[in-house]
Amino acid sequence: MTHQPAPRHVLRCARPATRFADSFLLGDGRLGVTVAGGVGTETFDLNADTLWSGGPLAPRTDAGAAHVLPDLRAAVAAGDHHRADELALQVHADGWTESYQPVGRLTWRYDPSAEDQTAAPEGYVRDLDLANALSRSRYRRAGVDRELETFVAPGVSVLVASAGWDGDALPAVEFTSPHPLPLHRVEEVDGGTLVLAAGRVPATVVPNYVPDDDPVRYAGDVPDADGTVARGGGFAVAALVRADGSAARLTATVVTGFRGWRERPSADLEELVRQAREQVLAAADVATAELRERTGSEHRRYFDRVDLDVRAAPGHEEDVAVAQQVFDLGRYLLIASSRPGTQAANLQGIWNTDVRPGWSSNYTTNINVTMNYWAAETTGVAELHTPLFDLARDLAEAGRETARLDYGARGAIVHHNTDVWRFSRAVRGRPLWSNWPSALPWLAAHTYDHVDFGSAAEDFVRDVALPVHRAAAAASLDLLVEEEGTGQLLPSPSTSPENTFLLPDGSQAAVTAGSTMDRELTREVFTHYLDLLRRTGQEDDDLAREVRAALDRLAEPAVVDGLLQEWGPGLVSAEPGHRHMSHLYGVFPGTSTTRSRTPGRLDAARRALQGRLSHGGGHTGWSRSWVVGLSARFGDGAAAQEHLRVLVEDLMSDSLLDLHPHGDWPGGAIFQIDGNFGVVAGVAETLLQGHDGVLDLLPALPPAWVGGTVRGLRARGGHTVDLRWSGGLLSGGRIVAGRDGELAVRAHGATVTVSTADGDPVAKGGDEDLVWAARAGVEYLVEATR
């Protein structure tokens, strides 16, 4: 790892990136740019959030697989899990989701002295300014200081790169793409050189993990009269270079033919080029300083809402500094990859250089896309959550056909993969990952959190949260079966994401009834649906009455010999060190298993996690990030600190990007952004928790974080909390109540006084939770007395 000590909010590396995962990432939620930090010649890999292979899904004409369900459930009930797995294959679609696509690479030779091979660069450093969304690379050659500054300007949505220039001719820029470019030309405009290019992405891309003789297939059809095609939409790039004698500037953008998940994409390349050209020329007329200021201002509008400072850590300065960088980088990346009106951040956010990226760089719904947004509410950037809500709302519609045809169910069902075209079926593959039908309840949980954190606009419950919950709850009802002998209800068929259990003969199977993950999600979506109706004052409808009746009969997660089980009793994991922590969902990110309400089950979950880790679990970046959050919910700050250390040292790149070890991939690992996002949520949980009916202050403070402050964290109820501590103990804080009503605070034995900003005391104590009647918008000050 080559990152170096740097000013606060700055990530610094001592060498250029030699692989994608070591690069710096810039973006405005739509346009993604990967910057390598080259010496003299810079490369910018371009992405656009809507550029995917494929096209809108055609209505199904097959009969579906619902007729298989009775036999499948009977096989599960009889304990014939091999038969259940075989029948589950009939639920699979013929293919897979499509792949997120790269646009191509701009190569800019910005240093005229680079041709002098005798002049070696000195003092190289590259920085990513997390607080202002700027990338800079600096070095000295032949006595001249060189600097390249790069950012992506929101609003105009362009890449801006600027460098000092003392050459005679404009610095050359070239564009290359892994896709065919039937349109590629250069124009001289207004004292600058304008490169224009356009092409089409593949009609289909077979996932990287599927062997295929022809995995990338382009369409050869001619666009219709309206310029649209069935599959393989178009894209266009415009890149303009100008110089004023002392400085040179590159301005570039990407336009795609995406028109909506149900609409045929455009492949009218001339029209797309016209749009890109117009966009770049307009942005190029705006001064660099003005665009830089706009970029920083818009970024800080989100970034500055939370501030964590844990530098007061004698003896732990280096470890704490990196931990703080990881927290800030994750927040930075969410701002850069998810804005209102964009697509949700995918498996790599909005950055990808491969036509066949790892796992299609799609939306993996059994953990990854939801983990991307765990910290959106707690770190005060609820607006950035909205692209995930758009995805959930679309899938609640797109998944209806899957529910009806493949399960004979009401509502909507979505499986473990989806894409920009809102694919909802079980992909062709193995049941251990393909036959997980519970994605929509998990996505629904995010819409509920948005409401519970007090972030939702007035119409959000009516237009988003309730429709998504209604679709998920209706399907969940129709997946329930009665367990013989107990009369309890279990979801069937059911799997635990990507894991299998052992059978008595030593073989493995995946399909059963009532995995712990599915039990948790079913109970949660039912409970949240009823609560949303209550909050909005709506009367029970027929669905609500069914949900209420089913809730009383739902089977709880199984605990055997003090261990929380991943499935029902008697089923043991074939891979005890599996990377997924699905059976611990109720601890985190769920809220069903807590210290005060279910202490016995919480202890059983803690022991289950210890078992997972003792067998090698947490061996991917995103998995280890999940463990940080789980440790925080267990109140174990020392464990959270240790898992954060392992994540940084073993599972992050030079530029602190999250890695999934993969021996078949160049460099031995694939970048997955979910670990960068998940650890932000985990760190926030060490400092503040509000899921157990009380504001828990510093519930799992890492021991090395001896002193520090945090500002702007948010909790359920809409409360905003600032905290400060020294000597590892709470010294004070500030709470702005999000709503009227009883407010409880837990200070873990510290004696504190709570007063209004005017000095009027409202509560005092230390051994028990402090409770008072709060008023929305009122500021309450917490002070420790020692």
Secondary structure, DSSP 8 states (H G I E B T S, - for coil): --EE--STTEEEESS--SSGGGSEEEESSSEEEEE---SSEEEEEEEETT-BSS-------S--SGGGHHHHHHHHHTT-HHHHHHHHGGG--SS----B---EEEEEE--GGGG-TTS--EEEEEEEETTTTEEEEEEEETTEEEEEEEEEETTTTEEEEEEE---SS---EEEE-SS--SEEEEEEETTEEEEEEEEE--SEE--TTS--SS-EE-------TTSB-SSS-EEEEEEEEEE-SSEEEEEEEEEE----TTS--B--HHHHHHHHHHHHHHHHTS-HHHHHHHHHHHHHHHHTT-EEE----TT-HHHHHHHHHHHHHHHHHHHHH--TTS---BTTBT----SS-GGGG-EETTTHHHHTTTHHHHTT-GGGGHHHHHHHHHHHHHHHHHHHHHH--SS----SEE-TT---S--SS-HHHHT---HHHHHHHHHHHHHHTT---TTHIIIIIHHHHHHHHHHHHHTEEE-TTT--EEESSB--TT--EE-TTS-EE--BS--HHHHHHHHHHHHHHHHHHHHTT----HHHHHHHHHHTTB----EETTEE-SSSTT-EES-TT-S--GGGTTTTT--SS-TTT-HHHHHHHHHHHHHHHHTT---SHHHHHHHHHHHHHTT-HHHHHHHHHHHHHHSB-TT--BEEE-TTSGGGEEE-THHHHHHHHHHHHHHEE-TTSSEEESTT--TT--SEEEEEEEETTTEEEEEEEETTEEEEEEEE-SSSEEEEEE-TT--EEEEETTS-EEEEESSS-EEEEE-TT-EEEEEE--
